[in-house]
Amino acid sequence: MASLNLSSAATRILPSATAVATTTSKLSFSTYSSDSVKFLGSSPLVSRLFLSKKSGVWKGRSSYSTVSVTPKCVASDPEQLKKAREEIKELLRTKYCHPIMVRLGWHDAGTYNKNIEEWPQRGGANGSLRFEIELKHAANAGTFPLCNFILPILVSCFLIRWNAGLVNALKLLQPIKDKYSGVTYADLFQLASATAIEEAGGPKIPMKYGRVDVDVPDQCPEEGRLPDAGPPSPAAHLRDVFYRMGLNDEEIVALSGAHTLGRSRPERSGWGKPETKYTKDGPGNPGGQSWTVQWLKFDNSYFKDIKERRDEDLLVLPTDAALFEDPGFKEYAEKYAVDQEAFFKDYAEAHAKLSNLGAKFDPPEGFSIDEGSSQPEKFVAAKYSTGKRELSEAMKQKIRAEYEGLGGSPDRPLPTNYFLNIMIVVAVLAILSSLIVN
């Protein structure tokens, strides 16, 4: 076991690291031998960790977890999602893995193509990233030790090829998935991503859940839908990729602000310095080059630092520089550099939109796990006045939600006869009205 003293570094970088440091002065990581790394990179052996007809996810050196394929679309259980979120928070507090969790959710959603209507061919947030065939895509590839889990936040428009493997993020989340089997992978990935932003000091993301998982590797999107970090024409490349997802310039720039988290390592991506004064002491495995000084704190410092470029120890990629060079992007980058509140507002909306791209929800309108934030579907009479005797699925869901809101469920009748009570009240009011008129 290799132990790293993280107290001073964590206090300097994390918004609320002092409390963490008092309870855990040292963080230990399991190291992997070179044979273990070769084991991950060997195609025949890695294939044993995944199943072609089941949802196989890597759990460790010699085991894997599977979820049997079922033709029925099952939404995640709200209570299990809430419990999973609390365990993700603990994982973030002890492992400092915010960047890779954000990237995991974004990679799963970022394959969406608005020009394709069919699910799951259109890509998006559907849990397909758990399959080996998609993990082997260049933007997701890599076979690096788990102790290096503090990985660069190569998210959104800055996904660098040959970056560290997202299989590490899957390994961190798999015990939570095993414990809460009623949560889909698609929801778990997006839950981890949004929670990482919030726990790093970022805005509350207005998330909804109920995403359906794809069943087999054949349903994974083809390679090439995720963007590069250093294309010949950075601004044009960003628009090509993100317009395909249905995002606009404002959303591209807002999402770029997530680069305030994480760091890049030259031995993996070809970008950045081996070490800087901001990364030499961790937290996590030391080294790499970050975009910001406090690279585990979510704020608007990314835009300030990119604009000023006064610190050679901070990373600026071609796609970063494009935000202040392209007229369409610059308008928003300038605004976010001086107005963190505006950045947080726009980022939260863009993140939520990204997390829903391409997803198939059950129930169709999704659901929230935050108290008081659930927005019921607005009833529009014309929407349901079709002349058909069969109610639409959306209307059925609305009626069921109202029924359950009164305390009923498919397995439990209402605690009292509400409908009879309503009829009695109406009758009494009618009698009173008649007496008053007379």
C-alpha positions in Angstrom: 0.0 0.0 0.0 1.3 3.4 -0.9 0.2 6.2 1.5 -0.1 9.9 0.5 -0.4 12.7 3.0 -3.2 14.9 1.7 -4.0 17.2 4.7 -2.3 20.4 3.5 -3.1 19.9 -0.2 -6.7 19.1 0.4 -7.2 22.1 2.7 -5.7 24.3 0.0 -7.7 23.0 -2.9 -11.1 21.7 -1.7 -13.8 24.1 -0.6 -14.6 22.0 2.5 -11.5 19.9 2.9 -10.7 20.9 6.5 -13.4 18.6 7.8 -12.2 15.8 5.7 -8.6 16.2 6.8 -9.5 16.0 10.4 -11.1 12.6 10.0 -8.7 11.2 7.5 -5.1 12.5 7.6 -3.9 10.0 5.1 -5.4 8.4 2.1 -4.2 5.0 1.0 -4.4 3.6 -2.5 -4.0 0.1 -3.8 -1.2 0.0 -6.3 -1.2 -2.2 -9.4 1.8 -4.0 -10.7 2.8 -3.7 -14.3 1.3 -7.2 -14.8 -2.1 -5.7 -13.7 -1.8 -2.9 -16.2 -1.0 -5.5 -19.0 -3.9 -7.5 -17.8 -6.3 -4.5 -18.5 -4.7 -3.8 -21.8 -4.9 -7.4 -23.1 -7.9 -7.7 -25.3 -8.6 -11.5 -24.7 -8.4 -11.1 -21.0 -10.4 -7.9 -20.8 -13.0 -9.6 -22.8 -13.5 -12.0 -20.0 -14.6 -9.1 -17.8 -17.5 -8.2 -20.0 -20.4 -10.2 -21.5 -21.7 -9.9 -25.0 -25.3 -10.4 -24.0 -25.4 -9.0 -20.5 -24.5 -5.7 -19.0 -21.0 -6.6 -17.9 -19.0 -4.1 -15.9 -15.5 -4.4 -14.6 -15.3 -4.8 -10.8 -11.7 -5.7 -10.2 -8.8 -7.9 -11.2 -10.7 -11.1 -11.4 -14.4 -10.5 -11.1 -17.2 -8.7 -12.8 -20.8 -7.9 -12.2 -23.6 -8.6 -14.6 -27.2 -7.4 -15.0 -29.4 -9.8 -16.8 -31.0 -8.5 -20.0 -34.8 -7.9 -19.7 -37.0 -6.7 -22.5 -39.0 -4.5 -20.1 -37.9 -0.9 -19.5 -37.5 -0.3 -15.8 -37.1 3.1 -14.3 -34.7 3.7 -11.4 -36.1 3.5 -7.9 -36.2 7.0 -6.5 -35.4 5.9 -2.9 -32.4 3.9 -4.1 -31.2 6.9 -6.2 -31.3 9.1 -3.1 -29.2 6.5 -1.1 -26.8 6.1 -4.0 -26.3 9.9 -4.1 -25.2 9.9 -0.4 -22.7 7.1 -1.1 -21.4 9.0 -4.1 -20.9 12.1 -1.9 -18.8 10.0 0.5 -16.8 8.6 -2.4 -16.1 12.1 -3.5 -15.0 13.2 0.0 -12.6 10.3 0.4 -11.3 9.7 -3.2 -11.4 13.3 -4.6 -12.6 11.8 -7.9 -14.8 14.7 -8.9 -13.2 15.2 -12.4 -13.5 11.6 -13.6 -17.1 11.4 -12.4 -18.0 14.5 -14.4 -16.3 13.1 -17.4 -18.0 9.7 -17.1 -21.5 11.3 -17.3 -20.5 13.6 -20.1 -19.0 10.8 -22.2 -22.1 8.7 -21.9 -24.3 11.6 -23.0 -22.0 13.2 -25.5 -22.6 10.7 -28.3 -26.0 12.1 -29.0 -27.0 12.9 -32.6 -30.1 15.0 -33.0 -30.4 14.0 -36.6 -31.2 10.4 -35.6 -34.7 9.8 -34.1 -34.5 6.1 -33.1 -33.4 5.1 -29.7 -30.7 3.9 -29.0 -29.2 4.6 -32.4 -29.2 8.3 -31.6 -26.8 7.8 -28.8 -26.9 9.9 -25.6 -27.3 9.1 -21.9 -28.3 5.4 -22.1 -25.6 3.6 -20.0 -23.8 2.2 -23.1 -20.4 3.4 -21.8 -20.3 0.3 -19.5 -19.7 -2.0 -22.4 -16.1 -2.9 -23.4 -16.7 -2.0 -27.1 -17.4 1.6 -26.2 -14.8 1.8 -23.4 -12.2 0.9 -26.1 -13.0 4.0 -28.1 -10.0 6.3 -28.3 -11.6 9.1 -26.2 -12.4 6.5 -23.4 -9.3 4.3 -23.8 -6.4 3.9 -21.4 -5.1 1.3 -19.0 -3.7 3.3 -16.1 -3.5 2.3 -12.4 -6.5 3.1 -10.2 -4.4 5.1 -7.8 -4.2 7.8 -10.6 -8.0 8.4 -10.4 -7.6 12.1 -10.2 -7.7 12.5 -13.9 -8.0 15.5 -16.2 -11.5 16.8 -16.6 -11.4 16.2 -20.3 -15.1 16.8 -20.7 -17.4 18.5 -23.1 -15.5 20.2 -25.9 -12.1 19.1 -24.6 -12.0 15.4 -24.7 -8.4 14.5 -25.3 -7.5 11.2 -27.0 -5.4 8.6 -25.1 -6.7 10.0 -21.8 -6.9 7.7 -18.7 -9.5 5.0 -18.9 -13.0 5.5 -17.7 -13.0 1.9 -16.6 -11.4 3.4 -13.4 -14.6 5.5 -12.8 -16.7 2.4 -13.4 -14.8 0.5 -10.8 -15.3 3.2 -8.2 -19.1 3.2 -8.9 -19.7 -0.5 -9.3 -20.0 -1.3 -5.6 -22.8 1.4 -5.4 -24.5 -0.2 -8.4 -24.3 -3.6 -6.9 -25.8 -2.3 -3.6 -28.6 -0.4 -5.4 -29.6 -2.7 -8.3 -32.8 -0.7 -8.8 -30.7 2.2 -10.3 -29.9 2.1 -14.0 -26.3 2.7 -15.2 -27.5 5.6 -17.3 -29.0 7.3 -14.2 -26.0 6.4 -12.0 -23.5 8.0 -14.4 -25.5 11.2 -14.6 -26.1 11.2 -10.9 -22.4 10.9 -10.2 -21.6 13.7 -12.7 -24.1 16.2 -11.3 -23.2 15.3 -7.7 -19.5 15.9 -8.4 -20.2 19.4 -9.6 -22.4 20.2 -6.6 -19.9 18.8 -4.1 -17.1 20.8 -5.6 -18.9 24.0 -4.8 -20.8 24.3 -8.1 -24.5 25.1 -8.7 -27.4 22.8 -8.0 -28.2 20.9 -11.2 -31.9 20.5 -12.0 -31.7 16.8 -12.8 -34.4 14.4 -13.6 -34.1 10.6 -13.6 -35.7 7.5 -15.1 -33.2 6.8 -17.9 -33.5 3.4 -19.5 -30.3 1.4 -20.1 -29.4 -0.2 -23.4 -29.2 -4.0 -23.2 -26.4 -5.2 -25.4 -23.0 -4.0 -26.8 -24.6 -3.9 -30.3 -26.6 -0.9 -29.2 -23.5 1.2 -28.5 -22.9 4.2 -30.8 -20.1 4.1 -33.4 -16.7 5.6 -32.5 -16.0 9.2 -33.5 -18.8 11.2 -32.0 -16.7 12.7 -29.2 -14.6 15.8 -30.0 -10.8 16.4 -29.9 -8.8 18.9 -27.9 -6.4 20.2 -30.6 -8.2 20.2 -34.0 -6.9 22.5 -36.9 -9.9 24.8 -36.5 -10.9 24.6 -32.8 -14.0 26.9 -32.9 -15.4 25.2 -36.1 -14.7 21.8 -34.6 -16.6 22.7 -31.4 -19.6 23.9 -33.3 -19.6 20.8 -35.6 -19.7 18.5 -32.6 -22.0 20.3 -30.3 -24.4 21.6 -32.8 -24.9 18.0 -33.7 -26.1 17.5 -30.2 -28.5 20.4 -30.4 -26.4 22.8 -28.2 -25.7 26.4 -29.0 -22.7 28.8 -28.5 -23.8 29.9 -25.0 -24.1 26.3 -23.8 -20.8 25.3 -25.3 -19.0 28.1 -23.4 -20.9 27.4 -20.2 -20.0 23.7 -20.3 -16.4 24.6 -21.0 -16.3 26.2 -17.6 -16.2 22.7 -16.1 -12.5 22.8 -17.0 -12.1 24.6 -13.7 -11.9 21.0 -12.3 -9.1 18.5 -13.0 -5.7 18.3 -14.7 -3.9 16.9 -17.7 -0.9 14.6 -17.8 1.4 14.6 -20.8 2.3 10.9 -20.5 -1.4 10.1 -21.2 -2.8 12.9 -23.4 0.3 14.6 -24.8 -0.9 17.9 -23.2 0.4 19.7 -20.1 3.4 19.6 -17.9 4.5 16.6 -15.8 4.1 18.7 -12.6 3.4 22.2 -11.4 3.4 24.0 -8.1 -0.3 23.5 -8.0 -0.3 19.7 -8.5 3.0 18.4 -7.0 1.4 17.7 -3.7 -1.9 16.2 -4.9 -4.5 15.5 -3.6 -4.4 12.0 -5.1 -1.4 11.0 -7.2 0.8 14.1 -7.6 1.6 15.6 -11.0 0.0 16.9 -14.2 -1.0 20.4 -15.1 -4.3 22.0 -14.1 -6.4 24.7 -15.8 -6.9 26.5 -12.5 -5.1 26.9 -9.1 -7.8 25.3 -7.0 -8.5 22.4 -9.4 -11.0 20.6 -7.2 -13.1 23.7 -6.6 -15.9 24.6 -9.1 -16.1 28.4 -9.8 -15.5 30.8 -12.7 -11.7 31.0 -12.3 -11.3 29.0 -15.5 -12.5 31.9 -17.5 -10.4 34.5 -15.6 -7.3 32.4 -16.0 -7.8 31.7 -19.7 -8.4 35.4 -20.4 -5.4 36.6 -18.5 -2.8 33.9 -19.3 -0.4 35.2 -16.7 0.5 31.9 -15.1 2.7 29.5 -17.1 1.8 26.7 -14.6 -1.9 26.8 -15.8 -2.9 24.9 -18.9 -4.5 26.5 -22.0 -5.5 24.1 -24.8 -6.3 25.3 -28.3 -10.0 24.8 -27.6 -9.7 26.8 -24.4 -8.1 29.7 -26.2 -10.8 29.7 -28.9 -13.4 30.8 -26.3 -11.8 34.3 -26.2 -10.7 34.4 -29.8 -14.0 33.4 -31.6 -16.5 36.4 -31.6 -19.4 34.1 -31.0 -17.9 32.4 -28.0 -16.1 35.5 -26.6 -19.4 37.3 -25.7 -20.2 34.5 -23.2 -16.7 33.9 -22.0 -16.2 37.6 -21.1 -19.5 37.5 -19.2 -18.7 34.5 -17.2 -15.2 35.8 -16.3 -16.8 38.7 -14.4 -20.1 37.2 -13.3 -19.9 33.9 -11.5 -23.7 34.0 -10.7 -24.5 34.2 -14.4 -22.0 31.3 -15.1 -23.5 29.1 -12.5 -27.1 29.7 -13.8 -26.2 29.0 -17.4 -24.0 26.0 -16.5 -26.6 24.3 -14.4 -29.1 24.6 -17.3 -26.6 23.4 -19.9 -25.4 20.5 -17.7 -29.0 19.3 -17.1 -29.7 19.6 -20.9 -26.6 17.6 -21.7 -27.5 14.8 -19.2 -30.9 14.3 -20.9 -29.6 14.1 -24.5 -30.8 11.0 -26.3 -32.2 9.5 -23.1 -35.3 7.3 -23.0 -37.2 7.9 -19.8 -39.6 5.7 -17.9 -41.9 7.4 -16.9 -41.7 9.4 -20.1 -41.5 12.8 -18.2 -38.8 11.5 -15.8 -38.8 12.3 -12.1 -36.8 14.3 -9.6 -35.3 13.1 -6.3 -35.1 16.5 -4.8 -37.9 17.5 -2.4 -40.2 20.1 -3.8 -38.5 20.3 -7.2 -40.7 17.9 -9.1 -42.7 19.7 -11.8 -45.9 18.0 -12.8 -46.8 17.9 -16.4 -49.0 20.8 -17.4 -52.4 19.7 -18.6 -53.4 20.9 -22.0 -56.8 19.7 -23.0 -56.1 19.9 -26.7 -53.2 17.5 -26.2 -55.4 14.8 -25.0 -58.6 15.5 -27.0 -57.7 13.2 -29.9 -61.1 11.5 -30.3 -59.4 8.1 -29.4 -60.9 6.0 -26.7 -57.4 4.9 -25.4 -55.6 7.4 -23.2 -52.1 8.5 -24.2 -49.2 7.1 -22.2 -48.4 10.6 -20.9 -52.0 11.0 -19.6 -51.9 7.6 -18.0 -48.7 8.6 -16.2 -50.3 11.8 -15.0 -53.4 10.0 -13.6 -51.2 7.5 -11.9 -49.1 10.2 -10.3 -52.2 12.0 -9.0 -53.5 8.7 -7.6 -50.2 7.9 -5.9 -50.1 11.5 -4.6 -53.3 10.7 -2.6 -51.6 7.7 -1.1 -52.7 5.0 -3.5 -50.5 2.6 -5.5 -51.0 -0.5 -7.7 -50.4 -2.7 -4.7 -52.2 -0.6 -2.1 -55.7 0.9 -2.2 -56.3 4.5 -1.0 -56.5 4.7 2.8 -60.0 6.1 2.5 -62.6 6.5 -0.2 -61.6 9.9 -1.5 -64.0 9.7 -4.4 -67.0 9.1 -2.2 -66.0 11.9 0.0 -65.7 14.3 -3.0 -69.2 13.2 -4.2 -70.7 13.9 -0.7 -69.1 17.4 -0.6 -70.4 18.2 -4.0 -73.9 17.1 -3.1 -73.9 19.1 0.1 -72.7 22.2 -1.8 -75.5 21.7 -4.3 -78.1 21.5 -1.6 -76.8 24.6 0.2 -76.8 26.5 -3.1 -80.4 25.5 -3.7 -81.5 26.6 -0.3 -79.8 30.0 -0.6 -81.4 30.6 -4.0 -84.8 29.7 -2.6 
